[in-house]
Amino acid sequence: MQPGRIRNSNFTYTAPEGMDNCQDLHVQVFDDGDVRIMSSAWIPTPEEVKLIAAGQPIHLHIYGNGHPVVSMTVPED
């Protein structure tokens, strides 16, 4: 999957220096009450679309020592 542009993006994680296969990640950062939320958009490649349509799951990889609270959605617009 490739990072996309999320509506109302207000922060960009830049690709680490020397990582040619990594792109900037544009996120929307906002507070929902007492919780900070960061949202990003991801676009599947044509091959990934075929795999998803065939029933393959989407894997979420977390780098670090813990698993934060996450959610995944598909916007209707």
LINCOR-V665357 format. One record per residue. N is the residue number from 1. PHI is phi in radians with two decimals (NA if undefined). NEAR is the number of other C-alpha atoms within 10 Angstrom. D_LAST is the distance of its C-alpha to the last C-alpha in Angstrom with 1 decimal. Layout:
((N PHI NEAR D_LAST) (N PHI NEAR D_LAST))
This chain:
((1 NA 13 19.8) (2 -1.97 12 19.3) (3 -1.14 16 17.8) (4 -1.88 16 14.7) (5 -1.82 15 13.8) (6 -1.58 15 11.8) (7 -1.05 12 10.7) (8 1.12 11 13.8) (9 -0.99 17 16.0) (10 -2.35 12 19.5) (11 -2.73 12 21.6) (12 -2.24 13 22.5) (13 -1.50 10 24.6) (14 -1.49 11 26.7) (15 -1.08 13 28.0) (16 -1.06 11 31.5) (17 -1.02 7 34.3) (18 1.54 7 35.7) (19 -1.72 8 32.7) (20 -1.20 8 31.9) (21 -1.64 7 29.4) (22 -2.08 13 27.2) (23 -1.96 14 24.5) (24 -1.09 14 23.4) (25 -2.04 19 20.7) (26 -1.59 22 18.5) (27 -2.22 22 17.5) (28 -1.85 17 16.4) (29 -1.91 16 19.4) (30 -2.69 13 19.7) (31 -1.79 9 22.0) (32 -2.08 8 21.1) (33 1.27 7 24.6) (34 -1.64 6 27.0) (35 -2.03 8 24.7) (36 -1.49 9 23.4) (37 -2.14 13 20.0) (38 -2.12 15 18.9) (39 -2.04 16 15.5) (40 -2.33 17 15.1) (41 -2.00 20 12.9) (42 -2.30 12 14.7) (43 -2.02 12 14.6) (44 -1.25 15 16.9) (45 -1.25 11 19.7) (46 -0.97 10 20.3) (47 -1.14 10 23.1) (48 -1.14 15 21.1) (49 -1.03 14 18.5) (50 -1.08 12 21.7) (51 -1.13 14 23.1) (52 -1.12 13 20.0) (53 -1.07 10 20.0) (54 -1.44 9 23.7) (55 1.79 9 23.3) (56 -1.22 11 24.0) (57 -1.36 10 22.6) (58 -1.71 12 20.8) (59 -1.70 6 23.4) (60 -1.86 9 22.8) (61 -1.80 7 25.9) (62 -1.97 10 27.2) (63 -1.73 7 29.9) (64 2.36 7 32.6) (65 -1.77 6 34.7) (66 -2.55 7 32.4) (67 -1.96 9 29.0) (68 -1.26 8 26.8) (69 -1.18 5 24.5) (70 -2.37 10 21.1) (71 -2.57 7 18.0) (72 -2.27 10 15.3) (73 -2.43 6 11.9) (74 -2.12 6 8.9) (75 -1.19 6 5.6) (76 -1.45 4 3.8) (77 -1.95 3 0.0))
